[in-house]
Amino acid sequence: MAKRHIVVLPYNEEWKQNFILIKAELQAALGELVLSIEHIGSTSVRGLSAKPIIDIDVVIRDYSKLNDVICALGKIGYQHEGNLGIDGREAFKYDGKEHLQQHHLYVCPYDSKELKRHIAFRDHLLSHPEAVSEYSRIKEEGAALYPNDIDGYIKHKASFIEKIYKEIGI
């Protein structure tokens, strides 16, 4: 069982602005290497309770750009961690980003199934306020039930997430 204290907070309007600050730093470092920088995950959905960690997908044309992206991100404090067992996305950790909100950074090719799942899930929630309410309740409940068990928290949310994936055909 993985141990990490789970904190789920009500939606905070600052998350959008904090993403914009992170995006600007990434865009300045990456320039033309990227097609887009996407705010994904729960902090990207207005009204959705979330762990206060911004999830970001940096979208590249294909893996031929990955080494250049790894190098450019390395110059601003990010270290490549590999795909961490999930095909279609490359994870990065960082040091020296105290001026930015905590975030998870992934690099995905534009045709990645994982990127498409992230975007489709986010966009579904953005257009379904009833799902946002239900997911907020489930996330808050999961954090209360499993305050120090990230695996338990993730498992608690799994059936809702799978239900949404089924609704959107993923």
Secondary structure, DSSP 8 states (H G I E B T S, - for coil): --------B---THHHHHHHHHHHHHHHHHGGG-SEEEEESGGGSTT--B-S-EEEEEEESSGGGHHHHHHHHHTTTEEEEE-TT-TT-EEEEESS-TTS--EEEEEEETT-HHHHHHHHHHHHHHT-HHHHHHHHHHHHHHHHH-TT-HHHHHHHHHHHHHHHHHHHT-
